[in-house]
């Protein structure tokens, strides 16, 4: 089974802040990490490889420093890594991103399954996985919490719902997006770290993947972020202190006073 995992390098959410002058995200001094949902996608792929055989290839679209998350992915069990990087990709929205990833994956070759994290913590759109499946014209299922079986080009999985879960059968090739409930990502082994340090990462530019310049980066984006801002505080706020029981009593008193 040939599995492709899409991973993204994102700023650590706990350190993200807004620049009050430019109203844009300030990334200065902010650590970059692998998108947390993508860690679970990678672990799901590695477990499938261990159970059914095959290879895991990780793909990331981003600047040269995104190579760090690719090496981390290799240290956790991935076999190959591909960095899709070009200045022409800058400013891409999810529409242009899915086009770029589609062209890169077609360049990589045949695959049986693509696994993505449910969403990225920087954009929170949850659009790239389904959009990529649409571009590739393959079936997809989102919010997978468990993969129960994969045989004879048929994958069985559980999709998380608000009131439980659905049990589904998906014909391969297909794309899945996974939630955090699916597994606990492994810690890189010493052997994995050594492999990650030595592995040669394949780099693909816009020219390498045969991308149309009008469909990548800002040129290919149908949406643009005009402004990012912190919402203005509304009304007064009160901090409740003490034990849980004491805080409940305080809250009841305040609610009764409002009525």
C-alpha positions as MATLAB code, in Angstrom:
seq = 'XXXXXXXXXXXXXXXXXXXXXXXXXXXXXXXXXXXXXXXXXXXXXXXXXXXXXXXXXXXXXXXXXXXXXXXXXXXXXXXXXXXXXXXXXXXXXXXXXXXXXXXXXXXXXXXXXXXXXXXXXXXXXXXXXXXXXXXXXXXXXXXXXXXXXXXXXXXXXXXXXXXXXXXXXXXXXXXXXXXXXXXXXXXXXXXXXXXXXXXXXXXXXXXXXXXXXXXXXXXXXXXXXXXXXXXXXXXXXXXXXXXXXXXXXXXXXXXXXXX';
ca = [
       0.000    0.000    0.000;
       1.387    3.389   -1.030;
       0.253    6.058    1.412;
       0.780    9.809    1.086;
       0.492   12.036    4.154;
       0.122   15.811    3.790;
       1.756   17.730    6.630;
       2.056   21.429    7.310;
       4.472   23.508    9.339;
       2.491   25.965   11.480;
       3.303   28.505   14.204;
       2.870   27.166   17.729;
      -0.632   28.363   18.665;
       0.298   29.191   22.250;
       2.811   31.797   21.056;
       0.801   33.409   18.230;
      -0.020   37.074   18.655;
      -1.187   39.994   16.531;
       0.952   42.962   15.536;
      -1.123   45.991   16.659;
       0.361   48.172   13.918;
      -0.130   45.900   10.915;
      -3.073   43.809   12.212;
      -1.310   40.693   10.914;
       0.027   37.638   12.703;
       3.440   38.260   14.205;
       5.664   35.215   13.621;
       8.847   36.777   14.985;
      10.215   34.619   17.757;
       7.364   32.118   17.361;
       8.362   28.453   17.160;
       7.156   26.488   14.130;
       5.817   22.968   14.672;
       4.128   20.185   12.731;
       0.393   20.778   12.630;
      -0.952   18.656   15.540;
      -3.705   17.009   13.467;
      -1.078   16.010   10.893;
       0.830   14.114   13.575;
      -2.182   11.855   13.966;
      -2.463   11.479   10.182;
       1.187   10.399   10.054;
       0.759    7.917   12.888;
      -2.308    6.432   11.178;
      -0.306    5.970    7.968;
       2.654    4.348    9.736;
       0.351    1.951   11.578;
      -1.286    0.945    8.278;
       2.163    0.324    6.802;
       3.122   -1.824    9.777;
      -0.104   -3.856    9.554;
      -0.465   -4.217    5.784;
       2.930   -3.342    4.298;
       3.793   -0.591    1.828;
       5.395    2.829    2.031;
       4.594    6.203    3.564;
       5.541    9.402    1.737;
       5.112   12.745    3.496;
       4.471   15.873    1.453;
       4.612   19.462    2.646;
       4.020   22.682    0.756;
       5.907   25.522    2.347;
       9.147   27.505    2.633;
      12.557   25.772    2.815;
      12.413   25.600    6.620;
       9.417   23.252    6.338;
      12.067   20.595    5.756;
      12.234   20.370    9.563;
       8.748   18.841    9.871;
       9.507   16.448    7.019;
      12.571   15.120    8.809;
      10.525   14.834   11.977;
       7.958   12.785   10.030;
      10.703   10.468    8.769;
      11.968   10.004   12.320;
       8.453    8.818   13.230;
       8.260    6.176   10.518;
       7.776    7.803    7.113;
       9.864    6.373    4.277;
      10.155    9.303    1.864;
       9.715   13.062    2.088;
       8.836   15.680   -0.531;
       9.029   19.453   -0.049;
       6.936   21.485   -2.486;
       8.554   24.885   -2.260;
       8.705   27.943   -4.507;
       8.338   31.692   -3.978;
       5.561   31.536   -6.556;
       3.432   29.576   -4.053;
       3.430   32.459   -1.529;
       0.034   33.839   -0.563;
      -1.885   30.751   -1.661;
      -5.354   30.229   -0.226;
      -6.867   26.762    0.119;
      -7.989   26.736   -3.534;
      -4.476   27.410   -4.849;
      -2.957   25.122   -2.211;
      -5.052   22.135   -3.275;
      -4.109   22.756   -6.913;
      -0.408   22.811   -6.019;
      -0.623   19.668   -3.886;
      -2.589   17.902   -6.602;
       0.097   18.651   -9.181;
       2.832   17.503   -6.774;
       1.057   14.244   -5.905;
       0.521   13.445   -9.579;
       4.243   14.037  -10.070;
       5.050   11.633   -7.227;
       3.090    8.858   -8.927;
       0.518    6.264   -7.983;
      -0.946    5.993   -4.504;
      -3.586    3.979   -2.674;
      -4.447    6.358    0.131;
      -3.916    9.994    1.131;
      -4.256   10.932    4.796;
      -4.514   14.509    6.071;
      -5.160   16.042    9.451;
      -8.724   17.306    9.925;
      -7.541   20.905    9.737;
      -4.539   23.160   10.308;
      -4.447   25.145   13.535;
      -3.363   28.346   11.782;
      -6.183   28.573    9.223;
      -8.794   26.214   10.739;
     -10.626   25.920    7.410;
     -10.640   22.090    7.111;
     -10.839   22.653    3.343;
      -7.530   21.314    2.024;
      -8.281   17.605    2.478;
     -11.677   17.607    0.734;
     -10.427   20.114   -1.850;
      -7.462   17.919   -2.709;
      -9.725   14.883   -3.117;
     -11.946   16.904   -5.450;
      -8.930   17.940   -7.511;
      -7.782   14.314   -7.768;
     -11.319   13.062   -8.435;
     -11.190   10.431   -5.678;
     -13.634    9.663   -2.832;
     -12.947   11.144    0.589;
     -14.214   10.903    4.150;
     -13.548   13.451    6.889;
     -13.193   13.166   10.670;
     -12.035    9.541   10.769;
     -11.553    8.339   14.345;
     -10.569    4.720   13.652;
      -9.434    2.566   10.727;
     -10.605   -0.983   11.385;
      -9.505   -2.867    8.269;
      -7.907   -2.429    4.854;
      -7.975   -5.319    2.393;
      -8.641   -5.855   -1.311;
      -8.732   -2.111   -2.082;
     -11.479   -1.628    0.493;
     -10.917    0.350    3.668;
     -13.251    0.204    6.661;
     -13.293    3.116    9.069;
     -15.297    4.963   11.680;
     -16.268    8.591   11.110;
     -16.798   10.747   14.201;
     -20.240   12.366   14.431;
     -21.868   14.663   16.994;
     -23.995   11.801   18.361;
     -21.631    8.848   17.888;
     -19.917    7.484   14.797;
     -20.636    6.066   11.347;
     -19.084    2.824   10.082;
     -18.029    3.225    6.459;
     -16.464    1.261    3.636;
     -14.313    3.299    1.229;
     -13.042    2.100   -2.124;
      -9.361    2.898   -2.703;
      -7.725    5.071   -3.890;
      -9.271    7.574   -1.498;
      -8.474   10.410    0.902;
      -9.144   10.550    4.630;
      -8.906   13.363    7.148;
      -8.425   12.251   10.747;
      -9.242   13.598   14.189;
      -7.091   13.382   17.304;
      -9.126   10.504   18.716;
      -7.648    8.117   16.150;
      -4.339    7.438   17.926;
      -1.500    8.638   20.115;
       1.455    9.766   17.929;
       4.683    7.923   18.688;
       7.901    9.439   19.948;
      10.747    9.297   17.382;
      13.163    6.432   17.965;
      16.947    6.822   17.895;
      17.026    4.774   14.679;
      14.359    7.034   13.209;
      16.271   10.170   14.131;
      19.415    8.815   12.484;
      17.468    8.020    9.322;
      15.849   11.463    9.314;
      19.222   13.138    9.620;
      20.649   11.306    6.617;
      17.646   11.110    4.287;
      17.649   13.143    1.083;
      14.464   15.177    0.828;
      13.044   15.626   -2.664;
      12.312   19.274   -3.488;
       9.762   20.278   -6.114;
       9.341   23.765   -7.578;
       6.434   25.161   -9.578;
       8.292   24.247  -12.745;
       9.023   20.723  -11.498;
       5.342   19.936  -10.978;
       4.258   21.668  -14.188;
       2.050   24.184  -12.391;
       0.150   26.867  -14.279;
       1.434   30.241  -12.946;
      -2.124   31.582  -12.982;
      -3.328   28.879  -10.578;
      -0.718   29.100   -7.810;
       0.069   31.601   -5.071;
      -1.832   34.875   -5.015;
      -2.610   34.639   -8.725;
      -4.508   31.397   -8.240;
      -6.228   32.364   -4.992;
      -9.941   33.089   -5.101;
      -9.892   34.554   -1.591;
      -7.558   36.895    0.265;
      -7.233   37.811    3.937;
      -7.722   41.571    3.990;
      -7.280   42.116    7.715;
      -6.728   40.159   10.919;
      -7.746   41.733   14.217;
      -8.528   40.980   17.835;
     -12.204   41.473   18.719;
     -12.899   44.457   20.957;
     -13.742   43.584   24.581;
     -17.480   43.684   25.218;
     -18.817   44.740   28.630;
     -17.263   44.144   32.019;
     -15.799   40.876   33.160;
     -15.717   39.355   36.617;
     -13.369   36.655   37.827;
     -14.861   34.096   40.190;
     -12.551   32.747   42.892;
     -12.610   30.043   45.501;
     -13.665   26.414   45.271;
     -16.009   25.147   42.570;
     -18.944   25.216   45.022;
     -18.106   28.788   46.035;
     -17.829   29.885   42.425;
     -21.225   28.328   41.669;
     -22.788   30.272   44.556;
     -21.193   33.497   43.312;
     -22.446   32.861   39.786;
     -26.000   32.195   40.996;
     -25.979   35.440   42.990;
     -24.831   37.450   39.994;
     -27.395   35.862   37.671;
     -30.193   36.523   40.190;
     -29.063   40.141   40.448;
     -29.401   40.567   36.677;
     -33.039   39.354   36.624;
];
